[in-house]
Amino acid sequence: MTKKDLIELVAKKANLTNKASRDAVSATLNGIRDSLKKGEKVVITGFGTFSVRNREERPGRNPKTGEKITIAARKAPGFTPGKTLKRAIR
């Protein structure tokens, strides 16, 4: 499913215009992104939790040359599905 498909689905389910649906989906995704940028956790009950995970510095290898390199530590977004979502997929 693409963002466009999601917008169309929300428009049909919520009886909204495509523009209103696009605004709603964009506002939701932007809110999640902005909260993660601040380092906050976003919990959507029944769906899951979005959080920022810290990746440690680790050794790696340049696949082109085979040279050993160090991959720098960084932050990465993470998602943990909730129980309701896990049950729905089974």
Phi and psi in radians as a Rosetta constraint file:
Dihedral C 1 N 2 CA 2 C 2 CIRCULARHARMONIC -1.711 0.35
Dihedral N 2 CA 2 C 2 N 3 CIRCULARHARMONIC 3.013 0.35
Dihedral C 2 N 3 CA 3 C 3 CIRCULARHARMONIC -1.065 0.35
Dihedral N 3 CA 3 C 3 N 4 CIRCULARHARMONIC -0.680 0.35
Dihedral C 3 N 4 CA 4 C 4 CIRCULARHARMONIC -1.082 0.35
Dihedral N 4 CA 4 C 4 N 5 CIRCULARHARMONIC -0.756 0.35
Dihedral C 4 N 5 CA 5 C 5 CIRCULARHARMONIC -1.094 0.35
Dihedral N 5 CA 5 C 5 N 6 CIRCULARHARMONIC -0.706 0.35
Dihedral C 5 N 6 CA 6 C 6 CIRCULARHARMONIC -1.116 0.35
Dihedral N 6 CA 6 C 6 N 7 CIRCULARHARMONIC -0.724 0.35
Dihedral C 6 N 7 CA 7 C 7 CIRCULARHARMONIC -1.084 0.35
Dihedral N 7 CA 7 C 7 N 8 CIRCULARHARMONIC -0.771 0.35
Dihedral C 7 N 8 CA 8 C 8 CIRCULARHARMONIC -1.125 0.35
Dihedral N 8 CA 8 C 8 N 9 CIRCULARHARMONIC -0.694 0.35
Dihedral C 8 N 9 CA 9 C 9 CIRCULARHARMONIC -1.120 0.35
Dihedral N 9 CA 9 C 9 N 10 CIRCULARHARMONIC -0.791 0.35
Dihedral C 9 N 10 CA 10 C 10 CIRCULARHARMONIC -1.099 0.35
Dihedral N 10 CA 10 C 10 N 11 CIRCULARHARMONIC -0.693 0.35
Dihedral C 10 N 11 CA 11 C 11 CIRCULARHARMONIC -1.065 0.35
Dihedral N 11 CA 11 C 11 N 12 CIRCULARHARMONIC -0.764 0.35
Dihedral C 11 N 12 CA 12 C 12 CIRCULARHARMONIC -1.208 0.35
Dihedral N 12 CA 12 C 12 N 13 CIRCULARHARMONIC -0.845 0.35
Dihedral C 12 N 13 CA 13 C 13 CIRCULARHARMONIC -1.165 0.35
Dihedral N 13 CA 13 C 13 N 14 CIRCULARHARMONIC -0.668 0.35
Dihedral C 13 N 14 CA 14 C 14 CIRCULARHARMONIC -1.695 0.35
Dihedral N 14 CA 14 C 14 N 15 CIRCULARHARMONIC 0.053 0.35
Dihedral C 14 N 15 CA 15 C 15 CIRCULARHARMONIC 0.968 0.35
Dihedral N 15 CA 15 C 15 N 16 CIRCULARHARMONIC 0.877 0.35
Dihedral C 15 N 16 CA 16 C 16 CIRCULARHARMONIC -2.001 0.35
Dihedral N 16 CA 16 C 16 N 17 CIRCULARHARMONIC 2.863 0.35
Dihedral C 16 N 17 CA 17 C 17 CIRCULARHARMONIC -1.314 0.35
Dihedral N 17 CA 17 C 17 N 18 CIRCULARHARMONIC 2.839 0.35
Dihedral C 17 N 18 CA 18 C 18 CIRCULARHARMONIC -1.096 0.35
Dihedral N 18 CA 18 C 18 N 19 CIRCULARHARMONIC -0.625 0.35
Dihedral C 18 N 19 CA 19 C 19 CIRCULARHARMONIC -1.161 0.35
Dihedral N 19 CA 19 C 19 N 20 CIRCULARHARMONIC -0.781 0.35
Dihedral C 19 N 20 CA 20 C 20 CIRCULARHARMONIC -1.131 0.35
Dihedral N 20 CA 20 C 20 N 21 CIRCULARHARMONIC -0.687 0.35
Dihedral C 20 N 21 CA 21 C 21 CIRCULARHARMONIC -1.142 0.35
Dihedral N 21 CA 21 C 21 N 22 CIRCULARHARMONIC -0.746 0.35
Dihedral C 21 N 22 CA 22 C 22 CIRCULARHARMONIC -1.070 0.35
Dihedral N 22 CA 22 C 22 N 23 CIRCULARHARMONIC -0.736 0.35
Dihedral C 22 N 23 CA 23 C 23 CIRCULARHARMONIC -1.110 0.35
Dihedral N 23 CA 23 C 23 N 24 CIRCULARHARMONIC -0.723 0.35
Dihedral C 23 N 24 CA 24 C 24 CIRCULARHARMONIC -1.157 0.35
Dihedral N 24 CA 24 C 24 N 25 CIRCULARHARMONIC -0.797 0.35
Dihedral C 24 N 25 CA 25 C 25 CIRCULARHARMONIC -1.142 0.35
Dihedral N 25 CA 25 C 25 N 26 CIRCULARHARMONIC -0.752 0.35
Dihedral C 25 N 26 CA 26 C 26 CIRCULARHARMONIC -1.111 0.35
Dihedral N 26 CA 26 C 26 N 27 CIRCULARHARMONIC -0.722 0.35
Dihedral C 26 N 27 CA 27 C 27 CIRCULARHARMONIC -1.120 0.35
Dihedral N 27 CA 27 C 27 N 28 CIRCULARHARMONIC -0.691 0.35
Dihedral C 27 N 28 CA 28 C 28 CIRCULARHARMONIC -1.131 0.35
Dihedral N 28 CA 28 C 28 N 29 CIRCULARHARMONIC -0.869 0.35
Dihedral C 28 N 29 CA 29 C 29 CIRCULARHARMONIC -1.141 0.35
Dihedral N 29 CA 29 C 29 N 30 CIRCULARHARMONIC -0.677 0.35
Dihedral C 29 N 30 CA 30 C 30 CIRCULARHARMONIC -1.158 0.35
Dihedral N 30 CA 30 C 30 N 31 CIRCULARHARMONIC -0.648 0.35
Dihedral C 30 N 31 CA 31 C 31 CIRCULARHARMONIC -1.105 0.35
Dihedral N 31 CA 31 C 31 N 32 CIRCULARHARMONIC -0.744 0.35
Dihedral C 31 N 32 CA 32 C 32 CIRCULARHARMONIC -1.111 0.35
Dihedral N 32 CA 32 C 32 N 33 CIRCULARHARMONIC -0.812 0.35
Dihedral C 32 N 33 CA 33 C 33 CIRCULARHARMONIC -1.056 0.35
Dihedral N 33 CA 33 C 33 N 34 CIRCULARHARMONIC -0.800 0.35
Dihedral C 33 N 34 CA 34 C 34 CIRCULARHARMONIC -1.130 0.35
Dihedral N 34 CA 34 C 34 N 35 CIRCULARHARMONIC -0.666 0.35
Dihedral C 34 N 35 CA 35 C 35 CIRCULARHARMONIC -1.151 0.35
Dihedral N 35 CA 35 C 35 N 36 CIRCULARHARMONIC -0.715 0.35
Dihedral C 35 N 36 CA 36 C 36 CIRCULARHARMONIC -1.144 0.35
Dihedral N 36 CA 36 C 36 N 37 CIRCULARHARMONIC -0.643 0.35
Dihedral C 36 N 37 CA 37 C 37 CIRCULARHARMONIC -1.065 0.35
Dihedral N 37 CA 37 C 37 N 38 CIRCULARHARMONIC -0.590 0.35
Dihedral C 37 N 38 CA 38 C 38 CIRCULARHARMONIC -1.394 0.35
Dihedral N 38 CA 38 C 38 N 39 CIRCULARHARMONIC -0.119 0.35
Dihedral C 38 N 39 CA 39 C 39 CIRCULARHARMONIC 1.542 0.35
Dihedral N 39 CA 39 C 39 N 40 CIRCULARHARMONIC 0.191 0.35
Dihedral C 39 N 40 CA 40 C 40 CIRCULARHARMONIC -1.499 0.35
Dihedral N 40 CA 40 C 40 N 41 CIRCULARHARMONIC 2.759 0.35
Dihedral C 40 N 41 CA 41 C 41 CIRCULARHARMONIC -1.676 0.35
Dihedral N 41 CA 41 C 41 N 42 CIRCULARHARMONIC 2.452 0.35
Dihedral C 41 N 42 CA 42 C 42 CIRCULARHARMONIC -1.989 0.35
Dihedral N 42 CA 42 C 42 N 43 CIRCULARHARMONIC 2.035 0.35
Dihedral C 42 N 43 CA 43 C 43 CIRCULARHARMONIC -1.925 0.35
Dihedral N 43 CA 43 C 43 N 44 CIRCULARHARMONIC 2.115 0.35
Dihedral C 43 N 44 CA 44 C 44 CIRCULARHARMONIC -1.966 0.35
Dihedral N 44 CA 44 C 44 N 45 CIRCULARHARMONIC 1.777 0.35
Dihedral C 44 N 45 CA 45 C 45 CIRCULARHARMONIC -0.989 0.35
Dihedral N 45 CA 45 C 45 N 46 CIRCULARHARMONIC 2.287 0.35
Dihedral C 45 N 46 CA 46 C 46 CIRCULARHARMONIC 1.511 0.35
Dihedral N 46 CA 46 C 46 N 47 CIRCULARHARMONIC -0.165 0.35
Dihedral C 46 N 47 CA 47 C 47 CIRCULARHARMONIC -2.031 0.35
Dihedral N 47 CA 47 C 47 N 48 CIRCULARHARMONIC -1.061 0.35
Dihedral C 47 N 48 CA 48 C 48 CIRCULARHARMONIC 2.907 0.35
Dihedral N 48 CA 48 C 48 N 49 CIRCULARHARMONIC -3.026 0.35
Dihedral C 48 N 49 CA 49 C 49 CIRCULARHARMONIC -2.215 0.35
Dihedral N 49 CA 49 C 49 N 50 CIRCULARHARMONIC 2.252 0.35
Dihedral C 49 N 50 CA 50 C 50 CIRCULARHARMONIC -1.738 0.35
Dihedral N 50 CA 50 C 50 N 51 CIRCULARHARMONIC 2.366 0.35
Dihedral C 50 N 51 CA 51 C 51 CIRCULARHARMONIC -2.592 0.35
Dihedral N 51 CA 51 C 51 N 52 CIRCULARHARMONIC 2.939 0.35
Dihedral C 51 N 52 CA 52 C 52 CIRCULARHARMONIC -1.755 0.35
Dihedral N 52 CA 52 C 52 N 53 CIRCULARHARMONIC 2.232 0.35
Dihedral C 52 N 53 CA 53 C 53 CIRCULARHARMONIC -1.950 0.35
Dihedral N 53 CA 53 C 53 N 54 CIRCULARHARMONIC 2.440 0.35
Dihedral C 53 N 54 CA 54 C 54 CIRCULARHARMONIC -1.612 0.35
Dihedral N 54 CA 54 C 54 N 55 CIRCULARHARMONIC 2.164 0.35
Dihedral C 54 N 55 CA 55 C 55 CIRCULARHARMONIC -1.705 0.35
Dihedral N 55 CA 55 C 55 N 56 CIRCULARHARMONIC 2.221 0.35
Dihedral C 55 N 56 CA 56 C 56 CIRCULARHARMONIC -1.295 0.35
Dihedral N 56 CA 56 C 56 N 57 CIRCULARHARMONIC 2.776 0.35
Dihedral C 56 N 57 CA 57 C 57 CIRCULARHARMONIC -1.150 0.35
Dihedral N 57 CA 57 C 57 N 58 CIRCULARHARMONIC 2.433 0.35
Dihedral C 57 N 58 CA 58 C 58 CIRCULARHARMONIC -2.585 0.35
Dihedral N 58 CA 58 C 58 N 59 CIRCULARHARMONIC 2.751 0.35
Dihedral C 58 N 59 CA 59 C 59 CIRCULARHARMONIC -1.345 0.35
Dihedral N 59 CA 59 C 59 N 60 CIRCULARHARMONIC 2.599 0.35
Dihedral C 59 N 60 CA 60 C 60 CIRCULARHARMONIC -2.542 0.35
Dihedral N 60 CA 60 C 60 N 61 CIRCULARHARMONIC -3.003 0.35
Dihedral C 60 N 61 CA 61 C 61 CIRCULARHARMONIC -2.517 0.35
Dihedral N 61 CA 61 C 61 N 62 CIRCULARHARMONIC 2.360 0.35
Dihedral C 61 N 62 CA 62 C 62 CIRCULARHARMONIC -1.280 0.35
Dihedral N 62 CA 62 C 62 N 63 CIRCULARHARMONIC 2.020 0.35
Dihedral C 62 N 63 CA 63 C 63 CIRCULARHARMONIC -1.151 0.35
Dihedral N 63 CA 63 C 63 N 64 CIRCULARHARMONIC -0.403 0.35
Dihedral C 63 N 64 CA 64 C 64 CIRCULARHARMONIC -1.362 0.35
Dihedral N 64 CA 64 C 64 N 65 CIRCULARHARMONIC -0.768 0.35
Dihedral C 64 N 65 CA 65 C 65 CIRCULARHARMONIC -1.859 0.35
Dihedral N 65 CA 65 C 65 N 66 CIRCULARHARMONIC -0.299 0.35
Dihedral C 65 N 66 CA 66 C 66 CIRCULARHARMONIC 1.433 0.35
Dihedral N 66 CA 66 C 66 N 67 CIRCULARHARMONIC 0.008 0.35
Dihedral C 66 N 67 CA 67 C 67 CIRCULARHARMONIC -1.205 0.35
Dihedral N 67 CA 67 C 67 N 68 CIRCULARHARMONIC 2.428 0.35
Dihedral C 67 N 68 CA 68 C 68 CIRCULARHARMONIC -1.339 0.35
Dihedral N 68 CA 68 C 68 N 69 CIRCULARHARMONIC 2.384 0.35
Dihedral C 68 N 69 CA 69 C 69 CIRCULARHARMONIC -2.366 0.35
Dihedral N 69 CA 69 C 69 N 70 CIRCULARHARMONIC 2.913 0.35
Dihedral C 69 N 70 CA 70 C 70 CIRCULARHARMONIC -1.905 0.35
Dihedral N 70 CA 70 C 70 N 71 CIRCULARHARMONIC 2.185 0.35
Dihedral C 70 N 71 CA 71 C 71 CIRCULARHARMONIC -1.543 0.35
Dihedral N 71 CA 71 C 71 N 72 CIRCULARHARMONIC 2.160 0.35
Dihedral C 71 N 72 CA 72 C 72 CIRCULARHARMONIC -1.170 0.35
Dihedral N 72 CA 72 C 72 N 73 CIRCULARHARMONIC 2.681 0.35
Dihedral C 72 N 73 CA 73 C 73 CIRCULARHARMONIC -1.192 0.35
Dihedral N 73 CA 73 C 73 N 74 CIRCULARHARMONIC 2.607 0.35
Dihedral C 73 N 74 CA 74 C 74 CIRCULARHARMONIC -2.776 0.35
Dihedral N 74 CA 74 C 74 N 75 CIRCULARHARMONIC 2.983 0.35
Dihedral C 74 N 75 CA 75 C 75 CIRCULARHARMONIC -1.781 0.35
Dihedral N 75 CA 75 C 75 N 76 CIRCULARHARMONIC 2.523 0.35
Dihedral C 75 N 76 CA 76 C 76 CIRCULARHARMONIC -2.442 0.35
Dihedral N 76 CA 76 C 76 N 77 CIRCULARHARMONIC 2.526 0.35
Dihedral C 76 N 77 CA 77 C 77 CIRCULARHARMONIC -1.264 0.35
Dihedral N 77 CA 77 C 77 N 78 CIRCULARHARMONIC 2.561 0.35
Dihedral C 77 N 78 CA 78 C 78 CIRCULARHARMONIC -2.356 0.35
Dihedral N 78 CA 78 C 78 N 79 CIRCULARHARMONIC 2.744 0.35
Dihedral C 78 N 79 CA 79 C 79 CIRCULARHARMONIC -2.380 0.35
Dihedral N 79 CA 79 C 79 N 80 CIRCULARHARMONIC 2.305 0.35
Dihedral C 79 N 80 CA 80 C 80 CIRCULARHARMONIC -2.082 0.35
Dihedral N 80 CA 80 C 80 N 81 CIRCULARHARMONIC 2.049 0.35
Dihedral C 80 N 81 CA 81 C 81 CIRCULARHARMONIC -1.208 0.35
Dihedral N 81 CA 81 C 81 N 82 CIRCULARHARMONIC 2.579 0.35
Dihedral C 81 N 82 CA 82 C 82 CIRCULARHARMONIC -1.443 0.35
Dihedral N 82 CA 82 C 82 N 83 CIRCULARHARMONIC 2.967 0.35
Dihedral C 82 N 83 CA 83 C 83 CIRCULARHARMONIC -1.068 0.35
Dihedral N 83 CA 83 C 83 N 84 CIRCULARHARMONIC -0.725 0.35
Dihedral C 83 N 84 CA 84 C 84 CIRCULARHARMONIC -1.088 0.35
Dihedral N 84 CA 84 C 84 N 85 CIRCULARHARMONIC -0.742 0.35
Dihedral C 84 N 85 CA 85 C 85 CIRCULARHARMONIC -1.156 0.35
Dihedral N 85 CA 85 C 85 N 86 CIRCULARHARMONIC -0.725 0.35
Dihedral C 85 N 86 CA 86 C 86 CIRCULARHARMONIC -1.075 0.35
Dihedral N 86 CA 86 C 86 N 87 CIRCULARHARMONIC -0.759 0.35
Dihedral C 86 N 87 CA 87 C 87 CIRCULARHARMONIC -1.139 0.35
Dihedral N 87 CA 87 C 87 N 88 CIRCULARHARMONIC -0.665 0.35
Dihedral C 87 N 88 CA 88 C 88 CIRCULARHARMONIC -1.132 0.35
Dihedral N 88 CA 88 C 88 N 89 CIRCULARHARMONIC -0.560 0.35
Dihedral C 88 N 89 CA 89 C 89 CIRCULARHARMONIC -1.423 0.35
Dihedral N 89 CA 89 C 89 N 90 CIRCULARHARMONIC -0.501 0.35
